[in-house]
Amino acid sequence: MARAFCLLVISTLLFGGEEFIFWAKYSSSNSLIKYQNISISKAMVLSKEKGSKICDIQSSKFNNETTLNYLKRHQEQLFECFINQKVLLKDSSKFKGNSANLKTSVTLVPVRFIVEFKPLGATISKINR
């Protein structure tokens, strides 16, 4: 049993990239960003589907840097990669007398992706479901 588990882990590391989940939420009030959250987490369950390449990050990984730290260091570039994915938008307006309170919330729904490292950077592939 332990041997089969070790073979599974080794084959995943050799033949495939690591799988992660990305989502983001921005909230603004009266055109000022009040809240920003970009979240990257390692997938607990691996997908069987193949990924389709969506972008490259042109920065190499530091020695002894984990993949998660690398992705967090480049989270703005990841956001630009996934901005064309499904987005939820909530907008509300309240008017009282001469004042207006406008609130907008933009949520990028969770996206599963695979990161594969190359000598000069990383390739990001979205998992198609």
Secondary structure in CASP SS format (residue, H / E / C, confidence):
PFRMAT SS
TARGET T0000
AUTHOR 0000-0000-0000
METHOD secondary structure of the structure
MODEL  1
M C 1.00
A H 1.00
R H 1.00
A H 1.00
F H 1.00
C H 1.00
L H 1.00
L H 1.00
V H 1.00
I H 1.00
S H 1.00
T H 1.00
L H 1.00
L H 1.00
F H 1.00
G C 1.00
G C 1.00
E E 1.00
E E 1.00
F E 1.00
I E 1.00
F E 1.00
W E 1.00
A E 1.00
K E 1.00
Y E 1.00
S E 1.00
S E 1.00
S E 1.00
N C 1.00
S C 1.00
L E 1.00
I E 1.00
K E 1.00
Y E 1.00
Q E 1.00
N E 1.00
I E 1.00
S E 1.00
I E 1.00
S E 1.00
K E 1.00
A C 1.00
M C 1.00
V C 1.00
L C 1.00
S C 1.00
K C 1.00
E C 1.00
K C 1.00
G E 1.00
S E 1.00
K E 1.00
I E 1.00
C E 1.00
D E 1.00
I E 1.00
Q C 1.00
S C 1.00
S C 1.00
K C 1.00
F C 1.00
N C 1.00
N C 1.00
E C 1.00
T C 1.00
T H 1.00
L H 1.00
N H 1.00
Y H 1.00
L H 1.00
K H 1.00
R H 1.00
H C 1.00
Q H 1.00
E H 1.00
Q H 1.00
L H 1.00
F H 1.00
E H 1.00
C H 1.00
F H 1.00
I C 1.00
N C 1.00
Q C 1.00
K C 1.00
V E 1.00
L E 1.00
L E 1.00
K E 1.00
D E 1.00
S E 1.00
S E 1.00
K E 1.00
F E 1.00
K E 1.00
G C 1.00
N C 1.00
S E 1.00
A E 1.00
N E 1.00
L E 1.00
K E 1.00
T E 1.00
S E 1.00
V E 1.00
T E 1.00
L E 1.00
V E 1.00
P E 1.00
V E 1.00
R E 1.00
F E 1.00
I E 1.00
V E 1.00
E E 1.00
F E 1.00
K E 1.00
P C 1.00
L C 1.00
G E 1.00
A E 1.00
T E 1.00
I E 1.00
S E 1.00
K E 1.00
I E 1.00
N C 1.00
R C 1.00
END
